[in-house]
């Protein structure tokens, strides 16, 4: 999760919502990404989607079997769907998203529905650090908007 937090910090520097993600296979990081919605002006440029794309390219397969994902913020419905489709084995979540989370907060697409793939989920990994970076970001963003 510390590597995912480094990615979140990269997003923060770019005024992106600071979400970071890494995908691991056989104990090695095979993909890293952070949110790029603002930079790329594209709704789909979430950290999880970008990491899945990179991992798929590295493994030359859309099936990310035996891969684990670490993400600083609970994935939304779009990303949860991509995680299921990619066949991610296990998801580690830093902090939950009570507004748009789809892996246990608002919905639990990964475990509550009879899809063809079930993802194991563990939450609260580096929770305080993951919450703090988000709170600081939105506090700083409000200050920036107040100045303008």
NUTI-460379 format. One record per residue (C-alpha): x, y, z; residue number from 1; residue in three letters. Coordinates in steps of 0.02 Angstrom, whole numbers. Example, Ala and Ser with C-alpha at 12.3 -4.5 7.8 and 13.67 -1.06 7.14 Angstrom:
2
SITE    east   north      up    n  res
SITE     615    -225     390    1  ALA
SITE     684     -53     357    2  SER
END
This chain:
148
SITE    east   north      up    n  res
SITE       0       0       0    1  UNK
SITE     148     115      27    2  UNK
SITE     182     108    -161    3  UNK
SITE      -1     150    -197    4  UNK
SITE      15     298     -79    5  UNK
SITE     165     359    -178    6  UNK
SITE      55     356    -332    7  UNK
SITE     -81     452    -238    8  UNK
SITE      48     585    -196    9  UNK
SITE      91     600    -381   10  UNK
SITE     -93     629    -418   11  UNK
SITE    -102     761    -280   12  UNK
SITE      42     859    -359   13  UNK
SITE     -57     865    -521   14  UNK
SITE    -217     922    -432   15  UNK
SITE    -296     753    -466   16  UNK
SITE    -398     668    -330   17  UNK
SITE    -257     576    -242   18  UNK
SITE    -295     394    -277   19  UNK
SITE    -153     275    -311   20  UNK
SITE    -152      94    -365   21  UNK
SITE     -27     -46    -390   22  UNK
SITE     -50    -221    -457   23  UNK
SITE      60    -361    -391   24  UNK
SITE      94    -534    -462   25  UNK
SITE     206    -660    -377   26  UNK
SITE     259    -529    -249   27  UNK
SITE     318    -404    -381   28  UNK
SITE     236    -243    -435   29  UNK
SITE     189    -258    -619   30  UNK
SITE      88     -96    -636   31  UNK
SITE      71      72    -549   32  UNK
SITE     -51     212    -583   33  UNK
SITE    -139     363    -511   34  UNK
SITE    -295     459    -558   35  UNK
SITE    -281     562    -717   36  UNK
SITE    -461     617    -747   37  UNK
SITE    -418     803    -743   38  UNK
SITE    -254     790    -836   39  UNK
SITE    -326     684    -977   40  UNK
SITE    -502     759    -968   41  UNK
SITE    -571     583    -970   42  UNK
SITE    -692     510    -842   43  UNK
SITE    -620     336    -863   44  UNK
SITE    -442     380    -813   45  UNK
SITE    -457     312    -636   46  UNK
SITE    -302     238    -555   47  UNK
SITE    -376      62    -555   48  UNK
SITE    -420      64    -740   49  UNK
SITE    -249     132    -788   50  UNK
SITE    -160       2    -680   51  UNK
SITE    -264    -138    -757   52  UNK
SITE    -219     -77    -931   53  UNK
SITE     -33     -74    -889   54  UNK
SITE     -37    -245    -806   55  UNK
SITE    -131    -320    -953   56  UNK
SITE      -2    -249   -1073   57  UNK
SITE     141    -317    -967   58  UNK
SITE      64    -490    -953   59  UNK
SITE      -5    -484   -1131   60  UNK
SITE    -173    -542   -1065   61  UNK
SITE    -335    -463   -1007   62  UNK
SITE    -345    -601    -875   63  UNK
SITE    -247    -543    -724   64  UNK
SITE    -259    -710    -639   65  UNK
SITE    -164    -725    -474   66  UNK
SITE    -140    -537    -469   67  UNK
SITE    -177    -428    -318   68  UNK
SITE    -226    -245    -322   69  UNK
SITE    -185    -116    -189   70  UNK
SITE    -286      45    -200   71  UNK
SITE    -290     191     -79   72  UNK
SITE    -478     224     -98   73  UNK
SITE    -620     101    -119   74  UNK
SITE    -657      79    -304   75  UNK
SITE    -814     150    -386   76  UNK
SITE    -937      44    -484   77  UNK
SITE    -842      67    -648   78  UNK
SITE    -678      10    -571   79  UNK
SITE    -760    -132    -473   80  UNK
SITE    -829    -196    -638   81  UNK
SITE    -658    -187    -718   82  UNK
SITE    -581    -279    -570   83  UNK
SITE    -708    -420    -591   84  UNK
SITE    -681    -426    -779   85  UNK
SITE    -492    -429    -759   86  UNK
SITE    -508    -576    -638   87  UNK
SITE    -406    -491    -502   88  UNK
SITE    -384    -618    -362   89  UNK
SITE    -378    -503    -211   90  UNK
SITE    -409    -318    -180   91  UNK
SITE    -329    -222     -37   92  UNK
SITE    -416     -57       2   93  UNK
SITE    -343      85     104   94  UNK
SITE    -499     181     150   95  UNK
SITE    -681     162     107   96  UNK
SITE    -782     286       2   97  UNK
SITE    -951     317      83   98  UNK
SITE   -1011     418     -68   99  UNK
SITE    -970     312    -219  100  UNK
SITE    -885     155    -156  101  UNK
SITE    -939      -6    -240  102  UNK
SITE    -837    -133    -142  103  UNK
SITE    -926    -129      25  104  UNK
SITE    -985      49      63  105  UNK
SITE   -1128     101     -51  106  UNK
SITE   -1129     -63    -147  107  UNK
SITE   -1026    -221    -144  108  UNK
SITE   -1015    -274    -325  109  UNK
SITE    -866    -387    -289  110  UNK
SITE    -954    -502    -168  111  UNK
SITE   -1142    -474    -160  112  UNK
SITE   -1188    -522    -338  113  UNK
SITE   -1172    -689    -428  114  UNK
SITE   -1044    -636    -559  115  UNK
SITE    -930    -763    -639  116  UNK
SITE    -784    -706    -531  117  UNK
SITE    -775    -665    -346  118  UNK
SITE    -636    -552    -282  119  UNK
SITE    -567    -570    -107  120  UNK
SITE    -565    -402     -17  121  UNK
SITE    -466    -336     132  122  UNK
SITE    -495    -160     194  123  UNK
SITE    -410     -37     310  124  UNK
SITE    -232     -59     243  125  UNK
SITE    -136     101     291  126  UNK
SITE    -309     176     324  127  UNK
SITE    -250     332     417  128  UNK
SITE    -124     380     283  129  UNK
SITE    -251     349     144  130  UNK
SITE    -384     454     232  131  UNK
SITE    -262     595     274  132  UNK
SITE    -203     622      96  133  UNK
SITE    -383     636      35  134  UNK
SITE    -436     755     175  135  UNK
SITE    -282     865     147  136  UNK
SITE    -313     869     -40  137  UNK
SITE    -493     927     -26  138  UNK
SITE    -447    1054     109  139  UNK
SITE    -311    1125      -5  140  UNK
SITE    -428    1122    -155  141  UNK
SITE    -558    1224     -60  142  UNK
SITE    -424    1351     -14  143  UNK
SITE    -371    1364    -197  144  UNK
SITE    -549    1391    -255  145  UNK
SITE    -578    1522    -120  146  UNK
SITE    -430    1623    -185  147  UNK
SITE    -496    1623    -363  148  UNK
END
